[in-house]
Amino acid sequence: MQDKNTYKRLAEYLIENQTKFYRLAYSYLADREDSLDAVQDAVCKAIESAYGLRRIEAVRTWFYRILVRECLDRLRARGRERSAPSGALDAGYYEDPLPQDDSLYRRVQGLPPEVRTVICLRFYEELSLKEISEATGWNLNTVKTRLYGGLRRLRVTMEGEKSDE
């Protein structure tokens, strides 16, 4: 990626999709400030490494890969750090995009990180299985296995709840 037009298109893509990026980061981190920081850091990394983007058409999966890695890095770092309690910060422009009391949301958050990644990218961000494979670096069959296994787990837990009622 070397011409000015391509940089302009990258900037437009990042600006147009910032809400989607925040939603994805929030689905991982479940914290408003941490999610905003993750998106900001991913955008900075994308701009710094834009020279490595060979085709602007691949920007979607290329950027999602950067953002997912940033979120996973932050999750690993959480084990070593303590963050401010949620609610300790003033509300800003971005609201929590996913309702905390939603039982499906809680179930998705309870899935293993690899499975949760595939489900969030597929259904929240509407990426194809091939795009998820490219964004995560996982084999397409691995993506399919994680998606269908995760959906099966969600269905079983939801059916179990219905039979308890």
N, C-alpha and C positions, 0 to 999 in steps of 0.2 A: 504494500500500500504506500504509494509515494506521491500521488498528485494531490493538489489542494482540494479538488472536488471530492475525492474520497474522504479526506479528513472532515470536510463539511458534512457529507452524508453520515459519517460516524457520529458527529456531534448532534445532528438532527435525530438520529436513531436513539441516542442516549437520552436526549431531552424528551422526546415523544413517549418513551416507555418507562420513565422513571417511577411511575406509580406501580407498574407491573414488577419492576425490580424490587421495590420496597416490599410489595406483597410477598414475593418469593423469599426475600431475606427474613421477613417477619414469620413466615411459616417455619423457618428453621430456628430462629432465635427467640421468638415470642417476647421480644422487648423492643419498644419503639426506638429508643436512643441507639441501642446496639445495631438494630436493623438499618437505621439511617447511616450510621458510621460504616457499616459493611458495604452499603451501596456506594457511598462516597469513595471509600478506599478502592472498590472494584472499578469504579469509573476512572479514578486516577491511574490505576494499573493498566486499564485498557488504553487510555490515552498515551501513557508512557511506552506501551508495547505495540502501538498501532502499526508500526512499521512491519511487524510480523504478519499482519493480516493480508493475505494474498488476494482474496476476492471479497469485495464488499458484500456480496450476496450471502456470505457465510457469517456475517456479523452477529446474527441472532444467536447461533449456537456457540460461537467464539466467546461472546460476552457472557452468556449463561454459564459457561465453563469457569470463567474468571470469578463470577459472583458466587457460584456454588462452592468453589474452593475457598473463597474468602469467608463464607458462612461456616464451613466445616472447620477452618482454622480458628475462628472465634469460639466455636463450641468446644474445641480442644483446649483453648486457652482458659475457658471458664472454669475448668477443673483446677486451674492454678491460681485463679483470681476470684475475688468477691466483688460483685457489682452492687450498685445502689439498688435498694428495693424499688420495685415498680410502684409508680404512684408518687415517688419522691421528687419527680421532675414535673415541671409545668407541661401541660398539653400544648402541642404545637400544631403546625399545619397538617401533618399526617396523623390520622386516627389509626387505631388498631384495626387492620383490615378484616380480621376474622373474629367472629364472636367467641369469646372465651367460654360461654355456657353452651355452645353448640356441641352436641354429643358426637357428631361425625368429626368435627374438628379435633376434639379430644382423642378420639380413636386414631385419627391419622397421626397426631403428634406422638401417640404411644407406639407407633411402628418403629422398627429399626431404621436408623438414618438412611441407609441405602434404599430401602423400600419407600420410605417417606419422600426421598428425593425424586424418585421416579413418579410417584403418584402426584406430587405437587407440580412437577414439570408437565406432566401429561394433562391434568385436569384443571389446575389453576392457571398455568401459562399456555396451555393448548399447543404444546410442542408435539410433533409426531414422534413415534418410537425411534426412527432414524435420527432425528434431531437430538433426542435425549441421549442416544448412544454417542453421538458426536460431542455433545456438551459435557458429558461425564467421562468420556474415554472408555466406557464399558462396551463390551461386545453386545451386538443387537440381541442375541439370544439371552444374555444375562439381563438386559433391560426387560425383555418380555417376561422372563421368569419372575423377576422382582415385582413387576406390575401385576401379573395375574395372581401371584402368591399373596401380595398385599391386598388385592381386591377380595380374594377368597377369605383372608383373615378378617377383613372389615365386615363382609357379609355374615360370616359365622358369629361374630360378636354382636352384630345388630339383630340377627335372628334369635340369638340367645336372650337378648334383652326383651324382645317381643314376647317370647314364650314365658318370661318371668312375670309379665304384666297380668 
